[in-house]
Amino acid sequence: INIYISLFNSKKLFFTLILSWILIILFTYFILPPATDDMFYFWPALNFFYESRIGMYEGDTFVATYFQFPTYSIINSFFLKIISFFEIQLTLFSYKLFNKILLIFLFILCFYWIKINTEKKSFYLKINTFLILITFTPFTLGLIGSARPEFLGIIFILLSLIIFTSEKIFFFKNIFKIILSSFFLGLAFTVHPQFFTIATATALVMVIELYFKLKNFKLIFIFSLFFTIPIVLLFYWYYLGYPSSLDFIFNRVDYIG
């Protein structure tokens, strides 16, 4: 145990791991070929960028992509507007730029989250353990080279936790931070179905925290309201596409390649 602690609580190991992750990011950007799922998430973003419609073309027929949630593609399309302002052409490399920026921002948030929840003497121990452990998870094996939405969902969860935790220290005096925290959780819910559980569970824990700390039902209502706003908008979008949207969700559509 002492050998493990002395090795992992090392600045040298930290910088070595950071260098390795920089190489991984560069490798997955310039060398790794596009992932299979990239088209299904980038194409709707491209279409929203050009036509402000969420979907893709099959031949000359436009198909709304109800088989996936729209939040990632919409935000990605706004990023495309930003890079188009700087006349950056869309290429095999630049289409992955959004996800690489998300990945870097995600690492920054993870480091900050670990720092604010760790004693100074054990910071490198925890952060080095974190950097090694995620190497053997689907985070690295299946996501890091693709243009999938998971990075965005994790970022929303972390932003919500960080804002909520910082406000908790001041006994929840800043309503704006409570609104931001709940809204980011709601956005995470709409990024991908796999965030249903973690976003809902986190929101429930936060509501319980607000109740036992303050018993302020007005604050609980505000938190719940802004958590549900993105979710209501998501289901309204599906309602507008009913009944074909349900066919997409339950995999009853036979003309999608």
N, C-alpha and C positions, 0 to 999 in steps of 0.2 A: 504493500500500500504506500509506503514512504517513497519507494522508487517511482511508482506511478505518479504520485503527487508532485515530486520534484521535477519529473520530466514534463508533465502536462502544465505545470505552473511556470512555464518558461516563455519569455519574450521571443527567444530565438525560434522556438517551435511555432509560435504565433505567426511570425513573419514568414517562416517557411511555408506554413499552411496558406497564408494569404497569397504568397507567390504562386503556389500550386493552383489555387482557385483562379487567379488571373490567367494562368496558362490554360486552364479548363475553359474559361469563358471565351478566350481567344480561339481555342481549338473548335469549340462548338459554333462559333460565329463564322469563321473563315473556311473550315475544313469539313465539318460534319454536314452531310447532305440534308435537305429539308425533310422534316418528319411527315408521316402520312396525314396526321390531323391538321397540319398547318393550313391546308386549303380551306377546311371547313370553318376555321375561325378568322382567317385573314380575308377570304373572299367576301364575306358579308361586310367586313370593315371597309374593304375597297369599294364595295357597292354603295355603302352609306356615305363614303367620302365623295363619290361622284354624283349619286342620285338621291341621297337622303332617304334611302329605303333599306331595310334590314333583310338581306337575303342574297341570292346569287342567281345567275342565269344558267339554265340548261338549254343550250342552243340559243334561240331567240325568246325563250319563255322565262319570265322572272318567277322565282319561287321564294316565298318568305321562309326563312330558316327557323321554323318553330321547333325543330328538334334540338335546338340549343338555346341558351339564354342570350339576350342581346347586349348585356352591359359591356362585356369586354370588347366586342366589335365596335360598339358606338364610341367608347373612349379611345380605342385604337384609331378610329377614323379621324378623331380630333387631333391626334398626334400626327397623322398623315397630313392634315391641313397645316400644321406647324412646320413640318419639314419641307412641304411644298413651297411655303413662304420663303424658305432659304434655298429654293431651287435644287433640293436634293432629289435625284431621280430614284424611282422605285426599281430596285434590282433584286437579284438573288440574295444579296447581302443586306440591303437597306430595309427590306421588309421585316427582318428579324431585329431591327434596331430597337423597336419599342420594348420587346421582351428583354433584351439585354439591359436596357436602362432600368426596367422594373427589377431585374435580378440584382443589379448593383444597389438600387435603393432598398431592396429587401434585405440585403446583407447589412446595410447601414442601420436599418431599423432593428434587426436582430441583435446587432452588437449593442445598440443603445438600450434595448429591452433587457439584455443580460446585465449591462452595466448598472442600471438603476435598481436591479433586484439582486445585486451581488455585493458582498463586502470587497473592499479594494484588494485585500491580500489573496482572495480566491478568484479574482476576475479572469486571469489567464487560464486557470485550471478549468473553469466552466466554458470559456469561449473556445479553447482548444478542443475540449471534449465535444462540444457542439459541432465544430468544423469537421471533426473526424467522423462523428456518428452520421451526419447527413450524407456523407459520401456513399454510404451503403443503403440509402433509402431510395424510394421512387423519385424523390425530389431531384436526385442526380441522375439516376439510371434512365428515367423516362421523360423528364420535363425540361431539363436544362438546355437541350438543343432544339426544343420545339417552340412553336408560337401558340401555346395553349394558355388558358386564362388563369391557371392556378396561382401564378405569382401575384396577379392583381388581387385575387381573393385573400391571400395570406397577408398582403400589404394592408388591405382594409381592416382585417382582424387586428393586426398589430397596431395600426394607428388608433383604432378604437380603444384597445387595452392601454396604450401609452397615455392617451388623453384622459381616459377615465381614472387611471392610477394617479396621474399628476393632480387631477382635480380632487381626488379622494383625500390627498394630503391636506388640502385646504377646506375639508368638510363640505365639499360640493357647493361652493359659493358662486361659481361661475356657470350660469345656465347655458351660455353659448357653448362651453366645452362639453356639457352633458348632451346638448343637441348634436354636436359634431360626432361625439363618441357613438351615440345611438344610430346616427345616419350612416356612418361608415360600416357599422354592423349590418344594417339593412342592405347596403350596397353589396357587401360580401355575400349575403343571402342570394342576391340576384346574379352573381357572377357564374356560378355553376351549381348544379344540384348537390354536389358533395359538400357544399358549405351550409346546407340546411341545418345539419345537426350542430356543428360547432358554433354557428352564428346564433342559433336559437338558444342553445345551452348557455353561451356567454351572456346573451341578453338577459336570460332568466337569473343568472348569478348576479348581474349588475342591479337588476330590479330588487332582488332580495337584499343586496347590500344597501341600496337606497332606503329600503323600508326599515331595516333594523338600525341603520345609523341615524335616520332623520324622521322616519314615519311621515314623510312629506309626500302626500298623494298627488299634489299638483306637479311636483318634479317627476314622479313616477309616470304620470299621464303624459308629460312632455317627452320623456324618454321613449315611452311606448309608441307615441304618435310618430316621432321622427324615425323610429326603427321600422315602422310598418309602411311609411310613405313609399320607399322604393319597391317594397314587396307588392303593394296595391297597384302601383304603376305596371309592374311586371305582369300581374294577373289580368290587368285591364288590357294590356297588349294581346295576351292570349284570348281574352274575351272578344276583342275586335276581330280576331281571326277564326272565331268559332264558326262551324264545327271542324274545319280542316286543321286547326291548330291542335285539337285533341288527337286527330289521326296521326299527326307527326309525333306527339308525345308518346303515344302508345304503340308506335312503330307499325301503324296500319297503312302507311303510304307505300305504294308499290312502284312509284315512278322516280324515286330518288336513287341515284347511283351510289 
